[in-house]
């Protein structure tokens, strides 16, 4: 599967690049030395990362050098003012997947991928066309899932607060809270509004579930992968090995409603199924290519069917696309979400 490095995500604690590349890059310029210790240093650091790594060399037809002059000519009395300017600067790219995160927001993101969190159990995003806050997918067996929240639901209010113009980090901060407290999500679905009052809970995410299923043709291994969290590849490896011991004849890998997650997790899982071939490669605006390939150490060569739907996004699309492109699996289901992008994190100097 081919991914162009196009989008970037930033935070005072981290800069996240919606790309496949995960290499660390120290960004320092002559200008930054002049601003050392001031909020301008952070503004320039973010500008430099975009300048050096953003795939669209036109920067959305924006004069990026002029942007630097504009935002470094301003006076910032504190970091909060710098944060606001950085977000305004990034908005010029008109890219919902290039964003800036302050330290608490970065902490929230780390919680999302750790396998344990407190909240209602949904993955959210911004619709590219409508710019509205939407549900990518509810996580199975969580309060949101049990309440009936569905992929593609539009969240128009959180506890009565309109989500118009709200970014995902702000929304996450409103949805999360202490265990056993309640949050009301006002959902727009098929033109009708409905309030969902949901009790927050501590959510331990086990991304993989599996079972041996009997069919007229013989035993089949069914594996459900909910998301690509830090422990997903370990649990997937255990599932395949156990099902191999149970002598299944083939596999069904269920990625329906899987909103994605960590890139390295999707690459590791792809290698469990692929003996050879390219999993994913990226192309920078300078023409440089980076490839992730199979290592020849697949755990099984038995037939594989992958189930997908409109809630299958990001890393799910990369995994399923790679296995389909290499003729390793057959995809069954409906059109996927359409977020074939992967984010990597760029820490900033202010922590």
C-alpha positions in Angstrom: 0.0 0.0 0.0 1.4 3.4 -0.9 1.1 6.3 1.5 2.2 9.9 0.6 3.6 11.8 3.5 1.2 14.7 3.6 -0.1 15.6 7.0 1.4 16.5 10.3 0.2 16.7 13.9 1.8 18.9 16.5 1.7 19.4 20.2 3.6 21.4 22.8 4.3 18.0 24.2 4.4 16.4 20.7 4.3 17.1 17.1 2.4 14.3 15.2 3.1 13.9 11.5 0.3 12.2 9.6 2.9 10.3 7.7 4.5 6.8 7.9 7.9 8.1 8.8 8.8 7.7 12.5 12.4 9.0 12.4 13.3 11.6 15.0 14.5 14.9 13.6 16.2 17.6 15.7 15.0 20.9 14.3 17.1 23.9 15.0 17.8 27.0 13.0 19.8 30.1 13.2 16.7 32.0 13.9 15.7 29.8 16.8 18.9 30.7 18.6 17.7 34.3 18.7 14.4 33.3 20.3 15.8 30.8 22.8 13.9 30.7 26.0 11.0 32.7 24.6 7.6 31.5 23.3 8.8 32.4 19.8 11.2 29.5 19.9 8.3 27.1 20.0 6.5 28.9 17.1 9.6 28.7 15.0 10.2 25.1 15.9 6.8 24.1 14.6 7.2 26.2 11.5 10.6 24.5 10.8 9.1 21.0 11.1 6.4 21.8 8.6 8.9 23.5 6.3 11.2 20.5 6.2 8.8 17.6 6.3 5.4 18.5 4.9 4.8 16.6 1.6 2.9 19.4 -0.2 5.7 21.7 -1.2 3.2 24.4 -2.0 1.9 24.3 1.6 -1.7 24.5 0.4 -0.7 27.4 -1.9 0.4 29.4 1.1 3.7 31.4 1.2 5.2 29.6 4.1 8.2 32.0 4.4 5.7 34.9 4.7 3.9 32.9 7.4 7.1 32.6 9.4 7.7 36.4 9.2 4.1 37.1 10.2 4.1 34.9 13.3 7.6 35.7 14.5 6.9 39.4 14.2 4.3 39.0 17.0 5.0 39.4 20.7 4.1 36.6 23.0 3.8 37.2 26.7 3.3 33.5 27.5 3.1 30.0 26.0 -0.7 30.0 25.7 -0.5 32.9 23.2 2.1 31.0 21.3 -0.1 27.9 21.3 -3.0 29.9 19.9 -0.8 31.3 17.1 0.6 27.8 16.2 -2.9 26.5 15.8 -3.8 29.5 13.6 -0.7 29.0 11.6 -1.4 25.3 11.0 -5.0 26.1 10.0 -3.6 27.7 6.9 -2.7 24.2 5.6 -6.4 23.3 5.7 -5.5 19.9 6.9 -7.6 18.3 9.6 -4.8 15.7 10.4 -2.0 18.3 11.0 -2.5 19.5 14.5 -0.8 20.8 17.6 -1.1 19.2 21.0 -0.4 20.9 24.4 1.1 18.6 27.0 -2.2 17.4 28.4 -3.5 16.6 25.0 -0.4 14.6 24.2 -0.9 12.7 27.5 -4.5 11.9 26.4 -3.1 10.5 23.1 -0.7 8.3 25.0 -3.5 7.0 27.1 -5.5 6.2 24.0 -2.8 3.8 22.7 -1.7 2.3 26.0 -4.6 -0.2 26.2 -6.3 1.4 29.2 -8.3 4.6 29.6 -11.2 6.2 31.5 -14.2 7.4 29.5 -17.0 6.0 27.3 -15.0 4.1 24.7 -15.3 5.9 21.4 -12.8 7.0 18.8 -13.7 10.3 17.3 -12.5 12.5 14.4 -13.4 15.4 12.2 -15.2 14.8 8.9 -13.0 16.1 6.0 -16.0 17.5 4.1 -18.4 18.7 6.7 -15.8 19.6 9.4 -18.2 18.1 12.0 -17.2 15.9 14.9 -18.0 12.3 14.1 -17.6 8.9 15.7 -15.1 6.8 13.9 -16.1 3.7 15.9 -17.2 2.7 19.4 -14.9 0.2 21.1 -16.6 -3.2 21.8 -18.1 -3.8 25.2 -17.6 -0.2 26.4 -20.3 2.1 27.7 -20.6 3.8 24.3 -20.9 0.5 22.5 -23.6 -0.7 24.9 -25.5 2.6 24.7 -25.8 2.2 20.9 -23.3 4.7 19.6 -22.4 3.9 16.0 -19.7 4.6 13.5 -20.3 7.8 11.5 -22.6 9.2 14.2 -22.3 13.0 14.3 -21.7 14.4 17.8 -23.4 17.8 17.8 -23.3 18.5 21.6 -21.4 17.2 24.6 -23.3 17.9 27.9 -25.2 20.6 26.0 -22.1 22.3 24.6 -22.1 22.7 20.9 -19.3 20.9 19.1 -19.3 23.3 16.1 -15.7 24.4 15.5 -14.5 22.1 18.3 -11.3 20.1 17.7 -11.0 16.5 18.7 -8.7 17.2 21.7 -11.2 19.6 23.2 -14.0 17.0 22.6 -11.9 14.3 24.3 -11.4 16.5 27.3 -15.1 17.0 27.7 -16.1 13.3 27.1 -13.5 11.9 29.5 -14.0 12.1 33.3 -14.1 10.3 36.5 -15.4 6.7 36.7 -19.2 6.5 37.4 -19.9 10.1 36.3 -22.2 10.7 33.4 -21.8 12.5 30.1 -24.6 13.2 27.6 -23.7 13.0 23.9 -26.2 14.5 21.5 -26.0 12.5 18.3 -27.3 13.3 14.8 -28.1 10.2 12.9 -30.1 10.0 9.6 -31.3 13.5 10.2 -32.6 12.9 13.7 -31.1 14.1 17.0 -30.9 11.8 20.0 -29.4 12.2 23.5 -27.3 9.4 24.8 -26.6 9.6 28.6 -23.5 7.4 29.2 -21.8 6.4 32.4 -18.0 6.7 32.2 -15.9 3.7 33.2 -12.4 2.4 33.4 -11.8 0.7 30.1 -9.2 -2.0 29.8 -8.8 -2.7 26.2 -7.9 -6.2 25.0 -7.7 -5.6 21.3 -7.7 -9.2 20.2 -10.4 -11.9 20.7 -10.4 -15.2 19.0 -12.2 -18.5 18.8 -12.3 -21.8 16.9 -15.4 -22.0 14.8 -16.9 -25.2 13.3 -18.1 -25.1 9.7 -19.2 -27.8 7.2 -15.7 -27.5 5.6 -13.9 -27.8 8.8 -12.6 -25.7 11.7 -11.9 -22.0 11.0 -10.1 -19.5 13.2 -12.0 -16.3 13.9 -9.9 -13.3 15.1 -11.5 -10.0 16.1 -9.1 -7.0 16.2 -10.6 -4.0 17.8 -7.8 -1.5 17.5 -4.0 -1.3 17.0 -2.9 -0.5 20.5 0.5 -1.1 22.1 -0.4 -4.7 23.1 -2.2 -5.7 19.8 0.6 -7.4 18.1 1.5 -9.5 21.2 -2.1 -10.6 21.5 -2.4 -11.3 17.8 0.7 -13.5 17.9 -0.8 -15.5 20.7 -4.1 -15.9 19.0 -2.6 -17.2 15.7 -0.3 -19.6 17.5 -3.1 -21.0 19.6 -5.4 -21.5 16.6 -2.6 -23.2 14.7 -2.3 -25.7 17.6 -6.0 -26.3 17.2 -5.4 -27.1 13.5 -7.8 -24.6 11.9 -8.0 -24.8 8.1 -8.2 -21.0 7.6 -8.9 -17.7 9.2 -11.3 -14.8 9.3 -9.8 -11.5 10.5 -12.5 -9.1 11.6 -11.5 -5.4 11.3 -15.0 -4.0 11.2 -15.3 -0.9 13.4 -11.5 -0.9 14.0 -10.6 2.8 14.0 -6.8 2.2 13.7 -4.0 3.1 16.1 -0.3 2.5 16.1 1.5 2.1 12.7 4.2 -0.3 14.1 1.5 -2.5 15.4 -0.2 -2.8 12.0 3.2 -3.6 10.4 4.1 -6.2 12.9 0.7 -7.9 12.5 1.0 -7.8 8.7 4.3 -9.7 9.0 2.6 -12.5 10.9 0.5 -13.2 7.8 2.9 -12.2 5.0 6.0 -14.3 4.0 7.2 -11.7 1.4 6.2 -8.4 -0.1 5.9 -4.8 0.7 3.6 -3.8 3.5 3.7 -0.1 3.0 6.0 2.6 1.7 6.1 6.3 1.8 7.3 8.9 -0.6 8.4 12.3 0.6 8.2 15.5 -1.4 11.9 15.1 -2.2 11.2 11.7 -3.8 12.7 9.7 -0.9 11.0 6.4 -0.3 10.9 4.3 2.9 9.5 0.7 2.8 8.2 -1.7 5.4 8.5 -5.2 4.2 7.7 -8.8 5.2 10.5 -10.6 7.0 9.8 -14.1 5.9 8.6 -15.2 9.3 4.9 -15.5 8.9 3.0 -17.6 11.4 0.7 -19.2 8.9 0.1 -19.6 5.2 -3.5 -20.7 5.5 -6.3 -18.9 3.6 -7.3 -15.6 5.1 -10.5 -13.5 4.7 -10.7 -10.0 6.2 -13.9 -8.3 7.1 -14.1 -4.5 6.8 -16.8 -1.8 6.9 -17.1 2.0 7.1 -15.7 1.9 10.6 -12.4 0.3 9.5 -10.0 3.2 9.4 -6.3 4.2 9.3 -4.1 1.3 10.3 -7.0 -1.1 9.5 -6.9 0.2 6.0 -3.2 -0.1 5.8 -3.2 -3.7 7.1 -6.1 -4.9 4.9 -4.7 -3.0 1.9 -1.3 -4.6 2.3 -2.6 -8.1 2.6 -5.0 -7.6 -0.4 -2.3 -6.0 -2.6 0.0 -9.0 -1.9 -2.8 -11.4 -2.7 -2.6 -12.8 0.8 -6.2 -12.1 1.8 -9.6 -11.6 0.3 -11.5 -8.5 1.6 -15.2 -8.9 2.3 -17.6 -6.1 3.4 -18.3 -2.5 2.6 -16.3 0.6 1.7 -13.9 1.5 4.5 -13.7 4.8 6.3 -11.1 6.5 4.0 -8.4 7.6 6.3 -5.4 5.8 4.8 -3.0 8.0 6.7 -0.7 7.2 9.7 0.5 9.6 12.3 3.9 9.7 14.0 4.9 12.0 16.8 7.4 14.8 17.0 8.2 15.9 20.5 8.8 19.6 21.0 11.4 21.2 23.2 9.0 22.6 25.7 7.9 19.2 26.8 
